[in-house]
């Protein structure tokens, strides 16, 4: 298979893997060949365009710095122009699990390398769906972050305004780990202070009321995925797909394609014989797009974006099939433009609307996988990740939290009573996008009591050194700074926040109360936790 454009020797990769250290130590990394790796040519699948960079792209440097080992540079649709994986002078990338069918593009080689077991993670790029389409067609996970939050330094542009760097992996946990490292090591657009750090326990997930062009067998698989989410506690609502699909057509059928000409058009004009005919026809067609048409299309895009996001009001995420069908190589050869256009019906609008996305397997069979994509608003990457975890049935371990926590500002909050998971005030945290971060115990210097409130709330107070205290069970939650501020502003008397010492000697913000209220509260010191006192009937 023509997966690789440049591949390092097995001996070099094996030796480097054996000595690697760091959070991603020893994971083998494939890099799409429009992303720079120091010392290896960057071709963008065009030999006459090639150059050899002296330093890694920011994203490659971040992953290598954490111990990932570059295996080589992977094939792609030339200049990242295509969703099929067939537009390369280095050869067609056939699907790794379904011979005779397309791999999907433009990150064709990156996805195939992971699917073939020749890499553990792979860097792709995504403008119209290149980090999601190949994932779906290989049964992989593909994470496409919010536009701009990960640096594109050292990446050959396709459409500068809409390009993203993505990660492929065989499972959600590995993709999450790699994306966290990459995003933290190659930061871009700043995260807002009110970032949601988790999906609610029962998310509202929107689906399109109509699913045009979807293969009948895949329609059944999509419906099964939706029903699985519903059974898992999600609320499913339907939305009109019209503004989404109209925007999808704008990316290539409108004047926005002028960005592709701005990226590599001068090279193509000077070297027409070096360029894939289909790629050349798409990009050079934008050479003479009048400025007024681009202004008109951008205004139309704003209108469609406003309508689409308004339709998602009240929903946490949108679930779509990643692609509508799986074409054969022969079908693409017979109609390269038409087939490619159909492949982007559920992906093209994503970056235009500034959405984040997580593509995951959604059914099918091992040799004919079907994929779905969870989309969410800008900076709701953790929300999309959690809904994707519901689909895959693999909740993220709290020891490896959702990747946005590696870069978004967070505040910690220790809770002891009605805000614990499963307790009546948990919703006050989850509606603010708070993320559960695990159980804790205080240092053995505290007293637990029950305040006379509705519902009852715990009074956890630190006792003098001369008295005997207890280690109280609680939970640690993470909130955005703005969410913690809103939470504190709504906190009723006599509750207050203060510093709490944990069993490991660290101090964190946690619940307390005024001294007078604590003195009047019912002593629960014989119980190790609020739930234990509730179970014993000790709380009024």
C-alpha positions, 0 to 999 in steps of 0.5 A, a space after each residue: 500500500 502507498 501509505 508512506 511518502 517517507 518512512 524511517 528505518 525500522 531499526 531507527 524507530 525501534 531504537 528510539 522507541 526503546 529509549 523514549 521517555 515521557 507521557 507518550 513514551 514509545 507511541 509510534 507517530 505517523 505525520 501527514 506530509 503537509 506537516 513539518 518534521 525536521 530533516 524529512 521532506 515536506 511534499 504535500 504530495 507534490 514532489 516539485 513543491 518539496 522542501 526539507 524543514 530544519 525544525 518540527 512543526 509545533 504539534 510534532 515537537 509537542 508530541 515528540 517532546 512527550 516521548 512519541 516517536 516519528 515513524 515517517 510522513 504519510 500520503 495524502 490528497 495533494 495539497 490536502 484537497 480532497 476527501 477520497 485519498 486518491 489524488 496523489 502522485 505517490 499512489 492511491 491509498 486504498 482502504 486498510 480494512 476494505 480492499 477496493 474502497 477508498 481510504 478517505 482523505 485528505 489524511 488518507 495515509 495517516 488513518 491507514 497507518 494506524 488502522 494497519 498497526 504501523 503507528 499508534 497515533 497519527 497527525 492529520 489536518 482537517 479543513 472540510 473533514 480530513 480528520 474525520 472522514 478517514 477515521 470513519 472509513 477505518 473504524 478509528 477515532 479522530 479528534 478535531 479541536 475547536 478552530 485555532 486552539 492548536 497551532 498550525 505553525 509548520 503546516 502547509 495551509 489549505 484554507 488558512 481560516 479553516 485549517 485544523 490539526 487533528 489526531 487519529 488513534 484506535 481508541 478514544 483514550 489514546 486519542 485524548 491523551 495525544 490531543 492533550 499533549 499536542 494542544 498543551 505543547 502547541 497552543 493557539 487561540 485562547 480559551 475563554 474563562 467560561 469553558 465547559 469542562 464536561 457534558 452534563 450527566 444526561 446531555 441533550 443531543 441533536 440529530 438532523 430531521 433528514 439524513 440525505 444521501 445516507 446509505 440504507 444500511 448505515 441509516 440503520 446503524 446510525 439509528 442504533 447509535 442514537 438509541 444507544 445514547 437515549 438508553 444511556 440517558 441522553 435526550 434526543 431532539 431533531 433539528 432542520 439540516 438545511 443551514 448546515 447542508 447549505 454551508 457545506 456546499 459553500 466550501 467548494 461550490 462558492 467563493 470560499 475556495 479562493 483561500 485554497 488558491 491563496 495558499 498554493 495557487 501561485 505554485 500551481 500556476 508556475 508548475 501545472 504539470 506537477 499537480 494532480 489534474 483534479 486538484 489543479 482544476 479545483 484550485 485554479 478555478 478560484 483564481 478569478 473569483 471576484 472579491 464581491 462574490 467572496 464578500 457575498 458568500 461570507 455574508 451568507 455563511 454568517 447568516 447560515 451559521 446564525 440560523 444553524 446555531 440557533 437551531 441548536 439552542 438547548 442542545 449540548 451536541 449534534 450527532 451526524 453520520 461522518 460520511 453518507 456512503 463508502 465509495 469504491 476506488 472505481 466510483 471515484 475514478 469515474 466521477 472524482 468531483 461528484 463523489 468527493 462532494 458527496 463525502 463532505 455533506 456531513 463534514 464540510 460545515 464544521 469548521 465554517 461554523 467554528 464547531 469542534 468534533 470527535 469522530 468515533 466508530 458507530 457500528 458496521 462490521 470489522 471489514 466495513 466500519 461505520 462512523 459517527 461524529 459528535 459536534 459541539 460549539 467552539 470550546 465545548 471540546 470536553 462536551 463532545 468528548 464525553 458524548 463520544 465516550 457515551 457512544 463508545 462505552 469507554 468513559 474517560 478515566 479521571 487520571 487522564 481527564 478530557 484533553 481541554 483540561 490540559 490548557 483551559 483555565 480551571 478551578 478546583 472545588 471540594 464538596 462534601 454533601 448535597 453536591 456530591 454525585 447522586 446528591 440533590 444539588 449535583 446539578 448546580 455543578 453540572 449545569 455550569 460544566 463542572 467535571 468530576 475529578 474523583 474522591 478525596 479525604 481531608 486531613 484527619 483534622 476536621 469535624 462533620 456536622 449537619 446544618 438545619 437547611 433545606 436540603 440539609 447541608 454539611 458543615 465541615 470545620 477544621 478543629 484545633 490541634 488539641 482536639 481529635 478530628 477525622 478524615 472526611 470523605 468528599 469529591 473534587 470537581 473542576 470548574 472554569 473560573 467564570 463558573 466558580 464565580 457564578 457558583 460562589 455568587 449564588 451560594 446561600 448563607 451560612 455556606 462559604 468557601 475556604 481552604 481545605 487540607 487534604 490527606 496528601 497535605 495539599 490545600 484546595 478550595 472547599 465548602 465551609 460555613 460560618 462558625 456560629 452555624 457550625 456550632 449549632 449544627 448536628 454533630 456527625 463525627 461518628 460517620 466517615 462521610 455525608 452519604 454514610 450519615 444519610 444511609 444511617 438516617 442520622 441526617 434530619 
